[in-house]
Amino acid sequence: MKDIEILKNLALFKGLDDDELIEIEKYLSNVKAYDAKEIIFTIGDEINYFGILLRGQVDLSLEDVFGNKAILSKLTGPALFAESVLIKDVGEIPLSVVAACDSEVVFFDYKAYKSSDSRSLIKVQDNLIKILAGKNLFMRDKLNLLSLPSSRAKILYFLSSEARKRKSKYFTIDFNISELAQFMNLNRSSLSRELSKLKKEGLIDYDKKTFRIL
C-alpha cells in the first residue's frame, strides 16, 4: 500500500498528516483485487486483520446449513468490514464477506497497530468509534424493518428510508430483486408481487434497481 492520497480519503484515517499516514502503511497489506462473487471471508474464519474496501462492493451475509441466505448489508467502497470482530476479540468471524463486483481491498493489522506507540492512535480510534456508531444506527434501522408485520410494510419502510437517505424520491438502490429479498428476509416471489401491487396502486414506479416514489 503506497498511495497516501488513497489513505487520506478514508474516514478511518481522517485528520492524519502525511507522516502519520506513512507510519500506518507498515500495518497495511498490499492492495488485493477480488473478482465478483469471490469469497473474502467465510463464517468461522479466524481473522487477524480487518478489511478496508477501497473500491467496489461487498455483501455481508449469513447462510444456514440448508443453504438459506440472508444479506445483512452491502458495503460500497470506501468502507470497513470485520472491524468489530477484532475490536471485541471474537477471533472467528460470524458472517461471510463476498465481493459483489470487482473490488479492491487492503487489510489492516489493527492489533499490532493498537499495541504500538503511534502518535496517530487516538485519532484513528476516535474515527473508528464514529464509524461504528454509524453502523449501529444502520443495524437499528434494519431491526426496525425486520420487525414489521408484513411484506408491504417492510417494502414501504425500506423505500422511505432510502428516499430520506438520498434526499430524493427518485433513487437507485444497491440491491437487485433477489438481493433485496434476502436483505428483507422475504421470499423473492412475495417481494416481486408486492412491488407490482404498489406500482399498480400508483404509489411507486420502478425499473430494476431504480425507484420513484409517486
Solvent accessible surface area in square Angstrom, and as a share of the most:
residue,aa,sasa,rsa
1,M,15,0.06
2,K,177,0.75
3,D,64,0.33
4,I,33,0.17
5,E,103,0.46
6,I,60,0.31
7,L,0,0.00
8,K,89,0.38
9,N,117,0.60
10,L,9,0.05
11,A,63,0.49
12,L,1,0.01
13,F,2,0.01
14,K,145,0.61
15,G,62,0.59
16,L,15,0.07
17,D,63,0.33
18,D,68,0.35
19,D,94,0.49
20,E,3,0.01
21,L,0,0.00
22,I,98,0.50
23,E,56,0.25
24,I,0,0.00
25,E,31,0.14
26,K,144,0.61
27,Y,33,0.13
28,L,17,0.09
29,S,42,0.27
30,N,116,0.59
31,V,65,0.38
32,K,95,0.40
33,A,75,0.58
34,Y,12,0.05
35,D,96,0.50
36,A,47,0.36
37,K,164,0.70
38,E,68,0.31
39,I,98,0.50
40,I,18,0.09
41,F,23,0.10
42,T,51,0.30
43,I,79,0.40
44,G,33,0.31
45,D,52,0.27
46,E,138,0.62
47,I,9,0.04
48,N,89,0.46
49,Y,99,0.38
50,F,0,0.00
51,G,0,0.00
52,I,0,0.00
53,L,0,0.00
54,L,24,0.12
55,R,121,0.44
56,G,14,0.13
57,Q,36,0.16
58,V,0,0.00
59,D,12,0.06
60,L,22,0.11
61,S,4,0.03
62,L,74,0.37
63,E,96,0.43
64,D,67,0.35
65,V,142,0.82
66,F,173,0.72
67,G,45,0.43
68,N,94,0.48
69,K,78,0.33
70,A,32,0.25
71,I,2,0.01
72,L,38,0.19
73,S,9,0.06
74,K,21,0.09
75,L,28,0.14
76,T,73,0.42
77,G,19,0.18
78,P,81,0.51
79,A,23,0.18
80,L,9,0.05
81,F,1,0.00
82,A,14,0.11
83,E,4,0.02
84,S,53,0.34
85,V,13,0.07
86,L,8,0.04
87,I,66,0.34
88,K,152,0.65
89,D,100,0.52
90,V,85,0.49
91,G,30,0.28
92,E,90,0.40
93,I,2,0.01
94,P,77,0.49
95,L,32,0.16
96,S,20,0.13
97,V,0,0.00
98,V,30,0.17
99,A,1,0.01
100,A,31,0.24
101,C,48,0.29
102,D,80,0.42
103,S,1,0.01
104,E,54,0.24
105,V,0,0.00
106,V,0,0.00
107,F,30,0.12
108,F,0,0.00
109,D,35,0.18
110,Y,10,0.04
111,K,80,0.34
112,A,43,0.33
113,Y,0,0.00
114,K,92,0.39
115,S,98,0.63
116,S,30,0.19
117,D,140,0.73
118,S,10,0.06
119,R,146,0.53
120,S,0,0.00
121,L,32,0.16
122,I,128,0.65
123,K,81,0.34
124,V,0,0.00
125,Q,59,0.26
126,D,69,0.36
127,N,13,0.07
128,L,5,0.03
129,I,114,0.58
130,K,143,0.60
131,I,34,0.17
132,L,40,0.20
133,A,49,0.38
134,G,39,0.38
135,K,57,0.24
136,N,101,0.52
137,L,102,0.51
138,F,80,0.33
139,M,75,0.34
140,R,151,0.55
141,D,50,0.26
142,K,10,0.04
143,L,115,0.57
144,N,66,0.34
145,L,5,0.03
146,L,67,0.33
147,S,89,0.57
148,L,51,0.26
149,P,127,0.80
150,S,51,0.33
151,S,27,0.17
152,R,80,0.29
153,A,30,0.23
154,K,22,0.09
155,I,1,0.00
156,L,64,0.32
157,Y,56,0.21
158,F,10,0.04
159,L,4,0.02
160,S,44,0.29
161,S,18,0.12
162,E,14,0.06
163,A,13,0.10
164,R,160,0.58
165,K,130,0.55
166,R,89,0.33
167,K,181,0.77
168,S,48,0.31
169,K,129,0.55
170,Y,135,0.51
171,F,9,0.04
172,T,71,0.41
173,I,5,0.02
174,D,49,0.25
175,F,14,0.06
176,N,66,0.34
177,I,30,0.15
178,S,45,0.29
179,E,31,0.14
180,L,1,0.01
181,A,3,0.02
182,Q,55,0.24
183,F,11,0.04
184,M,0,0.00
185,N,110,0.56
186,L,30,0.15
187,N,95,0.49
188,R,131,0.48
189,S,69,0.45
190,S,26,0.17
191,L,0,0.00
192,S,37,0.24
193,R,129,0.47
194,E,27,0.12
195,L,1,0.01
196,S,44,0.29
197,K,91,0.39
198,L,0,0.00
199,K,90,0.38
200,K,176,0.75
201,E,95,0.42
202,G,39,0.37
203,L,72,0.36
204,I,4,0.02
205,D,50,0.26
206,Y,46,0.17
207,D,100,0.52
208,K,163,0.69
209,K,76,0.32
210,T,36,0.21
211,F,1,0.00
212,R,108,0.40
213,I,42,0.21
214,L,99,0.49
